[in-house]
Structures are given as structure tokens and as C-alpha cells.
């Protein structure tokens, strides 16, 4: 659906309200009152609040991925995947504690996959790594990013996730190269 001022206003109001209070306490009435549109306008653009939530998460994920550019390191991948949470801390905590947490998790898993695929494409390039091994390596790092972010969210985002992941990357330095080397050795 094309962007309209009313649609953008609804999304902005919802995100603003989500920063203030838990998802279960936000109604369509609250959103339309906040942004100054009527209920019919809300329902013209969105089926319900979960559809609105999914749209916001998906759009934010696409925006973050588009702005990222090529990841230079796995730590950069984590920062990219965690960017929405860092920019909208309270809203993400409210989503994470809601009945619609699964929508956020699915989008986060997709963001993790996309940033790791970009990193892997740059790291592996056109090297002779079998496609199956590429997929295994991407899935491994996708799950690592997702797990790190979910652990951080479940802990209330109380620690510096970027610092922790940079430390983890330092401790695991050379691991990716070893995996790629083994994959290429087996392929030849």
C-alpha cells in the first residue's frame, strides 16, 4: 500500500503510544485520537492493531537493512539487527512482553538472516564454498545474532549488547575463517 499522510500518522501515533505504555493498553480509539483521524481511516489502512504492529516492524526492518550497507564484521551485523530496539527501547520492551511477541521475533529473525547473508556474501564472495555450507554458516550466525538480541531483551536491555557482542567476536576471532577453510578443503 502506498504511503499516505494518514497512514504515516497512524503508524507514528501507535509507535509513540507504544513508547508510553504496554501494547495491551493501546486501543484503536487511542491511536485515532492521538493522530487526529477517524476509525474508518484506521481500518482503511490496517485490519487491526496486530496488522499495524506487523507493518511497523516490517517497515522498520526494511529501513534498517537498506541503510546498513555492507557489514564489515559480525559485530556490525548485531548492531544493525538491534538498531530498532536501540532506537525504540520502551516500545520494543512493550512488544517483547506482549501477546504479539511472535511477530517481533519473526521479523527479528528475518533481519538477522538478511544482515548475515550480506556479511557472508562479502566475506565469502565468489569463493568455492558449497552452497549447503554457506547456508549452514548463515543459519549459525543468524541464530547467534537472534539469540544474543533476545537474551538482551529478556534481560530488560540492561547491558551494552554491542560491547558484549564485540567481545564475543574478539574471543571467537578466526572461527569463521576456519569454517570457510574447511568447507573449501572438502569441496576440492
Beta strands, then each sheet from edge to edge (+ up, - down):
end
